[in-house]
Amino acid sequence: MANVVRAALVQATWTGDTESMVAKHVEHAREAARQGAKIIGFQEVFNAPYFCQVQEPEHYGWAEPVPDGPTVVRMQELARETGMVIVVPVFEVEQSGFYYNTAAVIDADGTYLGKYRKHHIPQVKGFWEKYYFKPGNVGWPVFDTAVGKVGVYICYDRHFPEGWRQLGLNGAQLVYNPSATSRGLSAYLWQLEQPAAAVANEYFVAAINRVGQEEYGDNDFYGTSYFVDPRGQFVGETASDKSEELVVRDLDFDLIEEVRQQWAFYRDRRPDAYEGLVQP
């Protein structure tokens, strides 16, 4: 019997406030569950605008604790209601002065499994993230969920192959990459990097991008979210580049073992020869 996981992602437009943004994602999740999805993931800092287009202290107000903040607690309730695993990207405050770009992972019974904190923090026009976020410090966790082994890599992280590889070495079968990337900056990379990472590391990737323009800048988030398999092939069509969309796809996890036996990239790694990669 095939090991097929029905997975979902949401690319969303900003509503103007956290309460309505969370409510909208709750409805998307319920619809995904009605379609039979067993896991869903949301975009980077999903319950807020992409405030990193500016550098203003007022935006620290979007941060909340993980897992005890209101959004993650609400998502735990939603996971119990729908029976889905949920990947929840939020702006995390750990303590005064300690802020992270974080994704919580919640199991299908509502159990909080842990968090990933974004490692690579950009500081370029329209993406002033170092103003807000410390670099991640919890490693590259892979979570043993009801649907399988799930990892997270966040937005700018995707340009760095080392984390993709570590997630594979840690056993990931599916990696969610919640993002906020704009049309003029790197659109041509969007359908190149994540499929390449899926091939190199022989797992599924869920690539999620925001869509539309928001109030704090002129970034044009172009959506085009998708699932890609370990052969680098899109699973179904990519999402719209202009409109909000819920994407639900069937992922055949048996393909992971098939590809790893055929291409054998993990067998032929040479970690003994890679010492120079970690030298400053």
N, C-alpha and C positions, 0 to 999 in steps of 0.2 A: 504493500500500500504506500502510495507516495506521501512524503512528508511535506504537505502543502500548508503554508501559513498565509492566511488572508490578512494583509497589512494595509494601513491607511496613513495618509499624511494630509495636512491642511496648509494651503497657502492663503493668507487672509489680508484683507485691507484693514487699516486702522479705523476704529469706530469713533475715537475721541475721548474715551475714558476706559479705565480698567474693568469696571463692573460689566459694561456692555460687551467688551472684548472677551472676557471670560465666558459670559453667557453665550456668545456666538460660538465659541469653541465647544462649549458643552453640547450645543445642538448639533454641531458637525460630528462630534463623537457619538452621540446617540444615533445619528443617521448611519455612521460607519458601522456601528454595532448591529443596526437593523439589516445592513448589507452583509453581515457575517464576519466583519473584521475582528481580529483578536489582539491587534496592537495598533496604536496610533501615535503619531508624533506631531508636534507643533513647531512653528518657526522660532527663530532666535528672539529672546525676550518677548514672548508671544503676547503677554498681557499688557504691554506698554507700546508706545511709539518707538521708532528707532531714534532715540534722543541723542545718540552719539554724533549726529550731524552738527551739533553745537557743543560748546564747553561751558555749561552753566550749572552752578551748584544746586539749583532748584531740582535738577533731575535725579539727584540722589534720593529724592522722595519716592521714586518708583521701586526702590529696593525693599526686600523683605527677607526674613529668615527662611532657611531651608533646612529641615522640612517643616518647621512649626509655623510658617507664615500662612496667611489666609488662602493664597492661591494653591499651594501644594496640598493643604488640607482639603480644599474643595475638590481637587483632582483625585485625591484618595477616595473620597466619597463617590466620585464619578466612576472610578475604576471598579469599585464594588458594585455599583449600579449596572454597569454595562458588561462586566466580566472581561474587560480589555486591559492589556498592558498600556501604560501611557508614558510618553517621554515629554517632560514639562520644562521647557527652557524659560528661566526667569533671571532677573537682576537680584543677586543675593547679597545681603549684608550679614556678615558673620559676627562682627562686633564693631564698635565705633572705629571708623577708618579702614576697615577691612571689607572690601567689596569685590565681588566676582561675577563673571558672566557664566552662569551655571545651568545645568539641566538635571532635574531630578528624574529618577526612573521609578515608576510605581508598578507593582505587579497586579495581575488581574483580580486579586482578592483585596486590593487596596493597600497592601503592605508597601511601605517605603523601603526600597532596596538600596538606595544610595544616590550619589551625585557625581557628575563629571563637571570639572571647572575648566573653562577654555584656557589653553596653554599659551597660545600665540596671540598677542594683543596688538592690533594695528594702531598707528597714529599718523594718518594721512588725511588730506582734505575730505571732509564729509564722513570720516570714520575716526573720530577723535576718541578712541576707546581707552587709551592709557590714562586719560583724564579721570575715568570712572573705575576701571577694573585693575585689580592686581592679577598677575599671571597665575594660572591654575597650579595647584599644589597637591592634588589627590591622585596623581598618576593617570593611568589609562585603564580604568575599571571596565570589566565586562560583567554584565549582570545576568544571572541565571534566572530567567523569567519563565512564565507559563508557556511561552511560545518558542523558547530557545535562548541562545546566548546573544545578548544585545549590548552593543557599545554605542558611544556618542562621541562625535567630533564636532566642533562648533565653528561655522563660517570660515574665518580667516585661517583657522587650523588646516583647512583642506589643501592649502598650498604647500604644506610641509609633509613629505612622505613618511617621516619617521613615526608619527603617531598612528597613521593608518596601519603601518607594519606592526607596531606594538599591540594594537587592538587585535590584529590577526593572530599574533603569537599568544595572546591571552585568551583565544578561543572564540572570538566573535563570529557569528553567522550572519548578523544583520547589524549595520552601523547607520544610525540616524545622523544626518549632518544638517541641523537647523541653521539657517543663514539669513542675512540681510545684505544683498549685493545688488548694485545698481547697474543700469543698462550701459552707461558710458564707460565704466571702469574696467569690467572684466567679463562682459557677457560672452565673449568668444571662448573663454576658459570654462564656462559653466558646464557645457556638455562634453568637455574633454577630461578634466581632472578627476571627477568622481568615477566615471567609467574606467579610467586608467587605474585608479586606486582599487576598484572592485576586481579588476583583472589581476593586478600585481599581488593582491592579498587574498583573492579567491573567496570572496563573500559577497553578500548583497549590500547595496547602499541605498538609503532613502535620502535624496537630496531635496531640501525644502528651502524655498526662497519666498520672501515677502512679495507683495504685488501692489503697485500703485505708488503715488506720491503722498507724502505726509507733511505735517505742518512745520517741521523744524528745519527744512532744507529742500534742495531741489533734486535729491537722489530719486531716480526713477527705478523702483524695484520691479523687476521684470518677471517674477514668477517662474514659469517653465519648470516647475518641480517635477520630480520623477523618481521611479525605482529603476535600478540597474542591477543586472545579475552578474555572477562571477565570470561570465564570458565577455562582459562589457556591453551587453545588449540591453536596450530599454525594455522594461516589462510593460507592454502597452504603450500608449501615447504619452508624451509629456503634457503637463498642464498648460493652460493658457498663459500668455505673456502679459495679459492685461486685466484679467478678471480673477476674483476669488474662486477657489475650487477645492473640493474634497476629492482626493484621489484614492481609490481602493484597488488593490492588485493582489493576485495570487502568486506567492513566491514558493517555488519548489526547492526546499532546502536539500533535497537529495542531490541537486545539481552541484552543491558545494563539494561533496566527496567525489563526485564524478570528475569534476574539473581538477581537483587536487591530485587525483590518481593519474589523469591524463597529462597535465602540464607539470606537476611535481615541483613547483617553485619552492615549496618549503623544504623539500628534500635537498635541493641543490643550493640552498643558502650557504654563505661562507662567513658566519659571524667571526671566525678566527681572523679574517682579513679586514674587518670593518673598524678596527680600533680608531683609525684616524677620523672617522665620522663624528666622534664625540669629543674631539679636541676643540678647545675654544679657538 
